[in-house]
């Protein structure tokens, strides 16, 4: 009966895609505890042992998505929290001098708006 109120149609008229979308909504968190996500993201670090930049960035992105998956936030974060994701990635950069340059560039870019 709950689906009838949410989808506003009789259950026998609901398509398979609508049912799939309805049940996928159950995976979306109603309240997001970003304090625990922020704490988990402190472990995110770029691995400089990889020889090329593309490998380093792909590995960093995979690690970021793995942490977001732990909190079931991957879709929500990429849709609504782009600034937060950029902050996480910027904090994961190394060495410190490179990280400082990127932080300055992000601050300057943020102040443009």
C-alpha positions as CSV (number, residue, x, y, z in Angstrom):
1,X,0.0,0.0,0.0
2,X,2.9,2.3,0.7
3,X,3.9,2.2,-3.0
4,X,0.4,3.3,-4.0
5,X,0.8,6.5,-2.0
6,X,4.4,7.2,-3.3
7,X,3.8,6.3,-6.9
8,X,0.2,7.6,-7.0
9,X,-1.1,4.7,-9.1
10,X,-2.6,1.3,-8.6
11,X,0.0,-1.5,-8.0
12,X,-1.0,-3.4,-11.1
13,X,-0.3,-0.3,-13.3
14,X,3.2,0.2,-12.0
15,X,5.9,-0.9,-14.5
16,X,8.9,-2.9,-13.6
17,X,11.2,0.1,-14.0
18,X,9.1,2.1,-11.6
19,X,9.3,-0.7,-9.1
20,X,13.0,-0.9,-9.4
21,X,13.3,2.9,-9.0
22,X,11.0,2.8,-6.0
23,X,13.0,0.1,-4.2
24,X,16.3,1.7,-5.0
25,X,15.1,4.8,-3.1
26,X,15.4,2.7,0.0
27,X,19.2,2.7,-0.4
28,X,19.3,6.5,-0.3
29,X,20.1,7.8,3.2
30,X,17.6,10.3,4.6
31,X,20.2,11.9,6.9
32,X,23.9,12.0,6.1
33,X,26.4,12.1,8.9
34,X,29.2,13.9,7.2
35,X,31.3,14.0,10.3
36,X,31.9,10.2,10.1
37,X,32.5,10.5,6.3
38,X,35.0,13.4,6.9
39,X,36.8,11.2,9.5
40,X,37.0,8.3,7.0
41,X,38.3,10.5,4.3
42,X,41.3,11.5,6.4
43,X,42.7,8.1,5.4
44,X,42.5,9.0,1.7
45,X,46.0,9.5,0.3
46,X,47.5,9.5,-3.2
47,X,49.9,6.6,-3.7
48,X,53.0,8.1,-5.2
49,X,54.6,4.7,-5.7
50,X,52.6,4.4,-9.0
51,X,54.8,5.4,-11.9
52,X,52.4,7.5,-13.9
53,X,50.0,10.2,-13.1
54,X,47.0,8.5,-14.6
55,X,47.5,5.4,-12.5
56,X,47.8,7.6,-9.3
57,X,44.6,9.5,-10.1
58,X,42.6,6.4,-11.0
59,X,43.7,4.7,-7.8
60,X,42.9,7.8,-5.8
61,X,39.4,7.9,-7.4
62,X,38.8,4.2,-6.7
63,X,39.8,4.7,-3.0
64,X,37.5,7.7,-2.8
65,X,34.6,5.8,-4.2
66,X,35.3,2.8,-1.9
67,X,35.0,5.1,1.1
68,X,31.8,6.7,-0.2
69,X,30.4,3.2,-0.9
70,X,30.9,2.3,2.8
71,X,28.5,5.1,3.7
72,X,26.2,4.4,0.7
73,X,26.8,7.9,-0.6
74,X,28.5,7.5,-4.0
75,X,25.5,8.7,-6.1
76,X,24.5,11.4,-3.6
77,X,28.0,12.8,-3.2
78,X,28.7,13.0,-7.0
79,X,25.3,14.7,-7.6
80,X,25.1,17.1,-4.7
81,X,28.5,17.4,-2.9
82,X,31.0,18.2,-5.6
83,X,32.8,20.8,-3.5
84,X,33.2,18.3,-0.7
85,X,34.6,15.7,-3.1
86,X,37.1,18.2,-4.5
87,X,38.1,19.1,-0.9
88,X,38.7,15.4,-0.1
89,X,40.8,14.9,-3.2
90,X,42.8,18.1,-2.6
91,X,43.6,16.9,1.0
92,X,44.8,13.6,-0.4
93,X,47.4,15.1,-2.6
94,X,51.2,14.8,-2.0
95,X,53.8,16.2,-1.6
96,X,52.9,19.0,0.7
97,X,54.2,21.7,-1.6
98,X,52.0,20.5,-4.5
99,X,49.1,20.2,-2.1
100,X,49.6,23.8,-1.0
101,X,49.6,25.1,-4.6
102,X,46.4,23.2,-5.4
103,X,44.8,24.6,-2.2
104,X,45.7,28.1,-3.2
105,X,44.3,27.6,-6.7
106,X,41.1,26.2,-5.4
107,X,40.7,29.2,-3.0
108,X,41.3,31.7,-5.8
109,X,38.9,29.9,-8.0
110,X,36.3,29.8,-5.2
111,X,36.7,33.5,-4.6
112,X,35.9,34.3,-8.3
113,X,32.3,33.4,-7.8
